Amino acid sequence: MVKLEEVLDEEFNKAQVGPEGEDDWDTDSGQRTAPLKTSTRKKEKEKNTKRIQKEYSKGETDLLQTESEASEDDDDDDLALHDESLADRLAALRDMVPPTQRKFLSQTFGAASSWLSAGLKFGGQTLWVVSTSALLLGVPWALAFSEEQQLAEMEREMKMQQSANEVCFFLSFFSF
């Protein structure tokens, strides 16, 4: 049997390479640049501000169109949530529980299920033994007991008839 154990990757613990400051990132090329002088930073901020103002001044229709597209996307997301099954949701919850707790829960659930299955198996075997013993031993005993009761009842009736005959005989003998 192979036992698998979840181990965290060392890559997740390393710090990511990237800009240390807010202005160290060149948004146009997507590459890291050397820190700029303050005058150059001011010029770039002004360029970015002017570019954003131009895009905004193109018209509010583009902005409204973008907002309506975003609301349509939200509606699609709502529909996607309704199509999601319970198994999908539970699988997504797996990432929220830390590996150590998942391992503990898995081991606890495994132990509980093995105890339950062993108990059910033992209970089933016990029930089988008791029921077959009752059928093989109890039924013949019950038949013999009822037959014994019938014989006792018949003997009692015969004794009563015999005593009744004797009483009749004495009465008939003394009545003459």
Backbone as a ProteinNet text record, in pm:
[ID]
protein_1_A
[PRIMARY]
MVKLEEVLDEEFNKAQVGPEGEDDWDTDSGQRTAPLKTSTRKKEKEKNTKRIQKEYSKGETDLLQTESEASEDDDDDDLALHDESLADRLAALRDMVPPTQRKFLSQTFGAASSWLSAGLKFGGQTLWVVSTSALLLGVPWALAFSEEQQLAEMEREMKMQQSANEVCFFLSFFSF
[TERTIARY]
83.8	0	89	53.8	131.2	62.4	139.4	84.8	135.9	43	78.4	64.7	160.6	155.8	175	93.6	99.3	210.3	299.4	412.6	405.5	424.6	422.5	548.2	531.5	641.5	722.1	854.2	939.7	921.9	874.8	857	749.8	655	549.9	600.7	707.5	759.8	857	907.9	1002.9	930.5	1001.8	947	947.4	847.1	837.7	926.4	978.3	1061.8	969.8	990.7	906.5	950.1	877	914.7	891.1	983.5	968.8	879.2	884.5	805.1	697.4	610.1	499.7	547	651.5	697.2	805.1	842.3	947.9	898.4	774.9	719.8	686.7	733.8	704.8	579.2	467.2	339.9	330.2	405.3	394.7	463.9	584.7	658.8	641.2	595.3	575.4	705.2	811.7	939.3	976.6	1061.5	1107.3	1214.1	1206.7	1304.9	1379.4	1486.8	1564.5	1487.7	1505.2	1435	1465.1	1359.5	1373.7	1396.4	1450.2	1466.4	1328.1	1316.7	1186	1129.9	1211.8	1160.8	1104.3	1170.3	1121.9	990.8	981.6	858.8	741.1	764.1	658	612.3	707	671.7	588.5	627.8	552.6	412.7	400	268.6	180.2	239	162.4	119.2	207.4	172.9	56.1	67.7	-38.9	-170.6	-164.1	-284.7	-346.6	-265.8	-317.1	-378.6	-313.7	-364.8	-501.6	-514.3	-641.1	-748.9	-711.8	-810.7	-855.9	-765.1	-801.9	-900.3	-867.9	-955.9	-1092.7	-1097	-1223.8	-1302.2	-1229.4	-1297.1	-1347.5	-1311.7	-1361.5	-1513.4	-1567.2	-1713.5	-1756.3	-1866.3	-1918.9	-1989.7	-2013.2	-2081.1	-1996.1	-1864.8	-1776.4	-1782.5	-1786	-1790.7	-1922	-2032.7	-2162.3	-2169.3	-2112.6	-2111.9	-2030.8	-1919.9	-1836.8	-1912.3	-1987.4	-2062.7	-2173	-2239.2	-2346.4	-2288.1	-2172.2	-2107	-2068	-2022.8	-1985.5	-2107.8	-2222.5	-2342.7	-2387.9	-2370.7	-2403.4	-2311.2	-2183.8	-2090.1	-2130.8	-2179.6	-2225.2	-2343.3	-2434.6	-2549.2	-2503.1	-2401	-2346.9	-2285.4	-2218.1	-2158.7	-2266.4	-2379.5	-2488.5	-2545.5	-2557.7	-2608.2	-2510.4	-2381.2	-2280	-2284.3	-2316.9	-2326.2	-2441.2	-2551.7	-2666.5	-2639.6	-2551.5	-2518.8	-2418.1	-2357.5	-2253.9	-2316.4	-2257.9	-2312.5	-2254.5	-2313.4	-2267.4	-2125.1	-2096.7	-1962	-1858.2	-1895	-1802.6	-1776.1	-1880.3	-1863.3	-1778.2	-1800.4	-1719.9	-1573.9	-1551	-1414.4	-1345.1	-1420.4	-1361.9	-1329.7	-1405.7	-1378.8	-1249.9	-1203.4	-1082.6	-962.9	-956.5	-842.7	-849.6	-966	-980.3	-931.3	-929.9	-889.3	-740.6	-662.1	-518	-490.9	-377.1	-345.9	-341.4	-292.5	-285.2	-425	-516.2	-652.8	-722.7	-694.6	-753.9	-707.1	-577.6	-523.3	-589	-603.2	-668	-812.4	-886.3	-1025.3	-1035.6	-944.8	-945.9	-919.6	-821.1	-789.7	-904.6	-964.9	-1077.2	-1195.7	-1226.8	-1338	-1309.3	-1186.2	-1148.9	-1162	-1116.3	-1126.2	-1272.2	-1352.4	-1494.5	-1567.1	-1537.8	-1605	-1561.3	-1434.6	-1390.9	-1455.1	-1466.5	-1534.5	-1681.7	-1745.7	-1886.2	-1906.7	-1822.4	-1836.6	-1809.3	-1710.6	-1682.7	-1800	-1858.1	-1973.9	-2093.9	-2118.7	-2229.6	-2206.5	-2083.5	-2052.2	-2073.4	-2023.9	-2041.7	-2190	-2264.3	-2407.8	-2483.4	-2446.9	-2511.1	-2483.3	-2358.8	-2324.1	-2397.3	-2406.1	-2477.6	-2625.8	-2685	-2825.8	-2849.1	-2758.5	-2769.7	-2764.3	-2671.4	-2657.8	-2783.2	-2831.7	-2949.1	-3072.8	-3093.2	-3213.8	-3210.2	-3096.8	-3091.1	-3103.2	-3046.1	-3060.6	-3206.1	-3274.2	-3415.2	-3498.3	-3467.3	-3543.1	-3513	-3386.8	-3349.5	-3382.5	-3374	-3399.8	-3534.7	-3575.6	-3696.9	-3824.5	-3831	-3953.3	-3983.2	-3886.9	-3918.5	-3954.9	-3889.2	-3922.3	-4064.7	-4104.2	-4239.2	-4342.7	-4316.6	-4410.7	-4422.7	-4310.1	-4313.2	-4384.6	-4365.2	-4430.8	-4582.1	-4626	-4770.9	-4832.5	-4759.6	-4810.1	-4821.9	-4725.2	-4728.5	-4848	-4878.2	-4993.5	-5123.6	-5130.9	-5251.4	-5270.7	-5162.2	-5171.6	-5216.9	-5166	-5204.9	-5352.5	-5397.5	-5538.7	-5628.6	-5586.3	-5664.2	-5671.8	-5561.9	-5562.9	-5658.4	-5657	-5745.8	-5892.4	-5924.5	-6061.1	-6103.2	-6010.7	-6042.4	-6067.8	-5987.2	-6008.7	-6143.7	-6181.1	-6309.4	-6424.7	-6410.9	-6515.1	-6524.7	-6411.4	-6409.6	-6474	-6442.4	-6503	-6652.8	-6691.5	-6833.2	-6905.8	-6843	-6903.6	-6918.9	-6820.9	-6827	-6939.9	-6954.6	-7060.3	-7196.8	-7207.8	-7333	-7361.3	-7258.3	-7274.3	-7321.7	-7261.5	-7302.2	-7444.4	-7479	-7614.3	-7716.8	-7684.2	-7775.6	-7781.5	-7678.4	-7675.2	-7757.3	-7747.9	-7818.3	-7962.7	-7996.4	-8132.4	-8226.3	-8190	-8275.7	-8308.5
-117.1	0	124.2	218.9	342	449.4	519	625.9	758.8	843.9	974.1	1079.8	1169.9	1277.7	1408	1506.7	1634.8	1720	1769.6	1849.9	1983.2	2091.7	2223.9	2243.9	2306	2333	2451.2	2444.3	2552.1	2679.6	2666.7	2784.3	2878	2823.5	2906.9	2993.8	2953.7	3028.6	3139.1	3133.8	3235.5	3366.4	3475.7	3606.8	3623.3	3690.9	3710.5	3827	3812.8	3917.8	4021.7	4145	4249.9	4384.2	4485.8	4619.5	4633.9	4705.6	4727.9	4847.6	4943.8	5065.1	5075.1	5173.1	5188.9	5241.1	5321.6	5384.8	5303.7	5189.9	5111.4	5028	5029.1	4942	5023.3	4977.1	5042.3	4975.5	5046.5	4985.1	4962.1	5035.2	5019.1	4892.4	4865.8	4750	4628.7	4645.3	4533.9	4484.7	4563.1	4522.6	4616.6	4563.6	4644.2	4741.2	4861.6	4962.9	5008.5	5072.9	5129.1	5247.2	5273.7	5387.3	5516.1	5591.6	5714.3	5832.7	5935.5	6058.5	6119.8	6204.2	6260.5	6344.8	6412	6494.7	6404.9	6292.7	6200.6	6136.7	6106.2	6046.9	6143.2	6269.6	6369	6378.8	6376.1	6385.4	6264.5	6146.1	6026.1	6027.1	6075.8	6083.8	6180.5	6291.7	6388.4	6328.4	6250.6	6184.3	6088	6009.3	5912.2	5983	6091.9	6166.5	6225.1	6282.2	6339.1	6229.9	6113	6002.8	5957.2	5947.9	5906	6010.5	6138.6	6244.1	6241.7	6213.3	6204.2	6089.5	5977.4	5861.8	5889.5	5959.2	5989	6091.7	6188	6292.9	6245.2	6122.8	6070.6	6064	6050.2	6046.8	5953.5	5991	5908.4	5786.5	5784.2	5668.6	5542.9	5559	5444	5394.2	5489.1	5453.2	5382.4	5435.2	5372.3	5233.4	5222.4	5093	4991.4	5035.8	4948.1	4906.4	5000.4	4966.2	4865.3	4881.7	4786.9	4649	4645.8	4516.4	4450.9	4531.9	4477.8	4421.2	4489.7	4436.7	4307.2	4297.7	4171.9	4060.3	4092.8	3993	3947	4041.1	4003.8	3908.9	3933.9	3844.5	3705.3	3698.6	3568.8	3496.8	3572.4	3511.8	3455.8	3528.7	3479.4	3349.9	3342.6	3219	3104.9	3136.1	3032.1	2976.8	3061.3	3013.2	2915.8	2938.9	2850	2715.9	2713.2	2588.2	2505.2	2562.6	2494.1	2388	2269.7	2161.3	2166.8	2087.4	2080.6	2024.8	1927.4	1869.5	1974.1	2060.3	2166.7	2263.7	2296.9	2389.1	2327.2	2200.1	2133.7	2122.1	2096.4	2088.8	2224.1	2332.4	2466.1	2496.9	2440.3	2462.5	2394.6	2296.9	2223.1	2316	2417.5	2509.4	2600.8	2615	2703.8	2638.7	2506.2	2435.2	2402.5	2436.4	2408.2	2257.4	2219.2	2077.2	1997.6	2057.9	1982.6	1950.8	2046.5	2021.6	1922.6	1931.5	1834.7	1695.1	1680.3	1549	1496.7	1583.2	1543.7	1501.8	1581.7	1548.4	1418.5	1399.1	1276.2	1154.2	1165.3	1052.3	1025.6	1130.5	1113.9	1050.3	1097.8	1041.2	896.2	865.8	728	634.8	681.1	598.2	576.4	681.7	669.9	576.9	588.7	502.7	357.6	332.7	194.1	134	213.6	165.2	136.3	223.8	205.6	82.4	64.6	-52.4	-181.1	-180.2	-299.3	-329.6	-227.2	-246.1	-300.7	-246.4	-296.4	-440.3	-472.1	-609.4	-705.8	-669.7	-754.4	-767.8	-658.1	-660.9	-749.5	-742.5	-826.4	-973.8	-1005.6	-1145.6	-1196.4	-1113.7	-1153.2	-1174.9	-1085.3	-1099.2	-1226.8	-1261.4	-1383.8	-1507.3	-1510.3	-1625.6	-1640.5	-1531.4	-1536.8	-1580.9	-1525.3	-1559.2	-1703.8	-1752.4	-1892.1	-1988	-1953.5	-2038.6	-2043.4	-1930	-1926.7	-2012.7	-2008.3	-2089.8	-2238.1	-2272	-2413.9	-2477.6	-2402.8	-2459.3	-2417.5	-2296.3	-2243.7	-2298.8	-2314.2	-2362.7	-2507	-2599.5	-2735.7	-2738.8	-2661.2	-2658.1	-2606.6	-2501.3	-2447	-2550.4	-2625.6	-2729.5	-2840.1	-2882	-2986.4	-2937.3	-2814.8	-2759.4	-2753.6	-2708.3	-2702.3	-2842.6	-2938.8	-3077.4	-3130.5	-3098.6	-3139.2	-3076.3	-2952.8	-2885.1	-2952.8	-2989.8	-3057.8	-3192	-3268.8	-3397.8	-3379	-3282.3	-3255.2	-3218	-3136.4	-3096.6	-3217.9	-3306.1	-3426.2	-3517.2	-3531.4	-3613.7	-3555.8	-3425	-3358.9	-3383.2	-3372.3	-3396	-3540.8	-3636.4	-3778	-3805.2	-3741.9	-3759.8	-3701.7	-3589.2	-3527.7	-3616.5	-3672.6	-3762.6	-3888.2	-3939.9	-4060.3	-4031.9	-3918.4	-3883.9	-3857.8	-3798.6	-3773.9	-3906.9	-4005.6	-4137.4	-4207.7	-4193.6	-4257	-4197	-4065.5	-3996.9	-4044.6	-4056.3	-4102.3	-4247.2	-4327.6	-4468.2	-4478.3	-4398.9	-4403.9	-4351	-4248.6	-4193.2	-4294	-4357.5	-4456.6	-4578.5	-4616.2	-4730.8	-4702.6	-4580	-4546.6	-4504.6	-4472.2	-4429.9	-4551.3	-4669.2	-4789	-4832.8
0	0	0	-81.4	-93.6	-11.3	70.3	152.4	98.7	59.7	4.7	113	116	213.4	138.4	171	102.6	163.3	76.5	120.2	47.2	120.4	57.6	-26	-138.3	-227.6	-173.6	-186.1	-135.7	-216.2	-339.4	-423.9	-367	-293.6	-238	-123.8	-59.9	53.5	11.6	-109.9	-156.5	-186.2	-166.8	-200	-351.4	-403.3	-547.4	-590.4	-710	-766	-827.4	-792.3	-847.3	-793	-828.4	-782.4	-632.8	-567	-424.5	-397.8	-483.7	-464.8	-570.4	-552.3	-645.3	-780.4	-781	-904.4	-974.5	-924.7	-986.9	-1104.3	-1133.3	-1236.4	-1360.6	-1474.5	-1601.5	-1657.2	-1658.8	-1698	-1847.4	-1926.6	-2071.9	-2119.3	-2073.4	-2122.7	-2033.5	-1910.3	-1819	-1757.1	-1769.1	-1711.8	-1598.8	-1513.8	-1402.4	-1452	-1400.7	-1439.5	-1316.1	-1339.2	-1229.1	-1172.1	-1044.9	-986.2	-1063	-1088.7	-1166.7	-1074.6	-1133.3	-1057.8	-1036.4	-937.4	-903.3	-1017	-1090.6	-1201	-1311	-1338	-1440.6	-1394.1	-1268	-1213.9	-1230.8	-1203	-1216.1	-1361.1	-1453.8	-1595.8	-1638.4	-1593.1	-1631.1	-1570.2	-1448.4	-1386.2	-1464.1	-1507.6	-1585.9	-1718.9	-1783.7	-1910.4	-1889.1	-1786	-1758.2	-1727.4	-1654.2	-1621	-1746.9	-1836.9	-1961.9	-2049.8	-2054.5	-2136.5	-2084.7	-1953.7	-1894.5	-1921.3	-1913.7	-1938.9	-2084.1	-2179.1	-2320.7	-2342	-2282.1	-2298.5	-2238.8	-2128.3	-2064	-2144.5	-2207.3	-2282	-2417.2	-2460.5	-2587.6	-2587.1	-2475.1	-2466.2	-2355.1	-2297.8	-2191.5	-2247.5	-2379	-2438.2	-2423.7	-2443.1	-2425.5	-2281.3	-2188.8	-2047.8	-2015	-2067.9	-2043.8	-2105.5	-2226.7	-2293.1	-2211.1	-2158.4	-2076.1	-1950.8	-1889	-1769.4	-1799.5	-1916.9	-1949.9	-1979.3	-2044.1	-2068.5	-1936.8	-1840.8	-1710.2	-1639.3	-1651.2	-1585.4	-1652	-1786.4	-1854.3	-1806	-1786.3	-1734.9	-1595.3	-1513.2	-1379.1	-1386.9	-1482.9	-1499.8	-1539.3	-1627.9	-1667.6	-1548.7	-1461.9	-1342.2	-1251.2	-1238.4	-1154.2	-1209.4	-1343.6	-1404.1	-1384.4	-1391.3	-1373.6	-1232	-1134.4	-997.2	-980.2	-1053.3	-1041.6	-1108.7	-1207.9	-1277.2	-1199.2	-1098.8	-1022.6	-932.1	-932.2	-849.9	-708.9	-620.9	-482.8	-476.2	-561.1	-563.2	-603.9	-700.5	-741.8	-626.6	-553.7	-441.2	-331.1	-302.7	-199.5	-243.1	-371.4	-421.6	-409.7	-429.6	-415.9	-269.3	-178.1	-35.8	9.4	-66.2	-29.2	-13.2	-96.7	-90.6	31	90.2	205.8	335	338.6	459.9	449.5	549.6	545.2	537.1	476.9	459	588.7	696.9	823	874.6	863.6	908.3	815.5	685.2	591.4	623.9	657.2	691	818.5	919.8	1045.4	1020.8	943.8	913.9	836.4	742.5	662.7	750.1	838.7	926.7	1024.3	1077.8	1170.2	1099.7	981.4	905	868.2	829.9	796.2	915.4	1032.2	1152.8	1191.4	1185.6	1221.9	1125.2	997.5	900.1	915.2	949.6	968.9	1093.5	1201.6	1322.1	1292.2	1219.2	1186.7	1099.8	999.4	912.4	989.4	1079.6	1160.2	1253.4	1312.9	1400.1	1324.6	1204.7	1124.4	1079.7	1045.2	1004.3	1120.9	1239.8	1357.9	1392.6	1385.2	1413.4	1315.3	1189.6	1087.9	1110.7	1143.8	1170.4	1294.7	1397.5	1519.3	1490.8	1415.4	1379.3	1299.4	1209.6	1129.7	1219.7	1313.7	1402.9	1489.4	1544.8	1631.4	1553	1435.6	1358.3	1309.7	1261.6	1215.9	1334.1	1447.7	1567	1610.6	1605.7	1643.8	1549.5	1421.9	1326.6	1341.6	1357.9	1364.1	1498	1607.2	1739.5	1795.6	1772	1831.8	1772.9	1644.2	1580.1	1622	1614	1660.7	1809.9	1891.3	2033.5	2055	1981.7	1994.6	1952.2	1845.5	1801.9	1906.6	1962.3	2065.3	2190.1	2227.7	2345.4	2326	2207	2182.1	2178.8	2124.4	2123.6	2267	2351.1	2491.8	2562.3	2532.8	2591.2	2548.2	2421.4	2372.7	2442.6	2460.2	2528.3	2673.1	2741.8	2879.6	2886.3	2790.3	2785.1	2760.4	2671.6	2641.2	2764.4	2836.9	2958.2	3061.6	3076.9	3170.8	3132.9	3002.7	2956.7	2982.5	2957	2978.8	3127.5	3215.2	3359.1	3400.4	3344.3	3376.6	3328.9	3208.2	3158.5	3245.8	3285.5	3368.4	3504.6	3563.6	3692	3675.3	3562.9	3536.9	3519	3452.9	3434.7	3570.1	3656.2	3787.7	3870.5	3863.3	3936.1	3883.6	3752.9	3692.1	3734.4	3738.8	3776.9	3921.4	4012.7	4153.6	4169.1	4095.8	4104.7	4051.7	3944	3887.6	3977.4	4045.4	4133.9	4260.8	4311.4	4433.6	4404.8	4289.5	4260	4251.5	4237.3	4234.4	4366.2
[MASK]
++++++++++++++++++++++++++++++++++++++++++++++++++++++++++++++++++++++++++++++++++++++++++++++++++++++++++++++++++++++++++++++++++++++++++++++++++++++++++++++++++++++++++++++++

